[in-house]
Amino acid sequence: MAIENSSVIDAAGIDNSTGSVCLSIFSALPWDNEQLRLLERKINVYLGAIESREIFEQFPQAEGLPVLITIYCRFRPTDFALRFFESANAVAKEYKASLQYAHGGQGYADDVG
């Protein structure tokens, strides 16, 4: 599972349609304290790559573009996770980035129906 490897960026690229640098985090774990601890560690790695300008060294064409960190979740975030995302987004803004969450493309695994 990608979130368990906190030392690397899962995926990075430039979205030509939005003009944003897109950094992705993938998590297939259920929402519990361990998931949030791993996610916090992973987000800090991403913010460190922004602060150190490592991301712009890897993608020179990204210089000056907005940075968006998206957490792709297998399970629908709990209320506690939503509060975590809100706080993490506030921190990301200090790095001139934004943070959002989304499902992996086919809905959340724990959705009924």
N, C-alpha and C positions, 0 to 999 in steps of 0.2 A: 504494500500500500504506500502510495507516494507521500502521504502526510507523515509517515513514520521516518522518512529520510529528510530530516530538517536541514541538512547541509547543502541542498541543491534546489534550484528553481525548477519546478516541474515542467513548465512550458513558458516560452516568451516569444513575442512577435509584435508586429505592428499591424493594427487593423486599419486597412486603407479606407474603409467606409466611414470610420469615426475619427481617424487621425490620432488614435491613442496607442501608447505602448501597452500591450496586454500581457500581464503576468498571471499565470494560472496556478492554482493549488487544487489538487484532487484528493478528496477524502471519501472513503467508503465505510468509515467507522460510524457506529451509532453515537448519538449525543450523550456524552457523560463527561466527567471531570478530566479523564485521560485524553479524550478527543480535544477538549478545549486547551489543555496544557500543550499538546502537540501542535495544535493550530497556532497558538500564541507564539511558540518557538519558531514555527515556519514563517509566520508573518514578519517576525523580527528579522529573519534572514533576508526576506524580500526588502524590507525597509532599509536594512544595512546595505544592500546592493544599490539602492537608490542613493542613499547618503554618501557612499564611497564612490559613486558614479560608475561602478562596475557595469551596471546595466547599459550605460551610454558608451562604454568602451566596447561592449559586445555588439551594440546596435548604434553606431554613430549617427545613423539617419534618424534616431529617436530623440536626438538632442532638441530640447524645447517643446516636445510633445507632452500632453497630459499622460499620466501613468494610471492605469486601472488594474487593480488586483482583484481577480474573481476567484472565489472559493466554490468549486463544483462539489456539491454534497450529494451523497447517495440517499441520505435520510433527511426528511423535512426538519429544519432547525426548530428546536424547542424555544419557549419563551426566553429561557436563560441564554441560549445561543444567540437569539436575536438581540438581546441586550449587549452581549459580547461583541457582536458585529457592529453595533452602534458605537461602542467605545473604541473598537479597533479602527473604525472609519475616521473617528475624530483624531486619533493618533496619526493615521495615514495622511490626513490633510496637513499635518505639520511637516510632512515630507513632500508636499505638493502632489499627493497621490490620492486616489479614492479606492474604496473597497466595497465590493458587493458580493452577494452569494447567489447561486443558481443551482438547479438540478442538472444532471448530466445529459439532458436532452430528451429523455423519455419519461419525465416525471420522477417523483421521489419514490423510492422502494417501499416506503411504508404508507403510501396513499392507498386508500380503499377504492376498489372498482377499477 
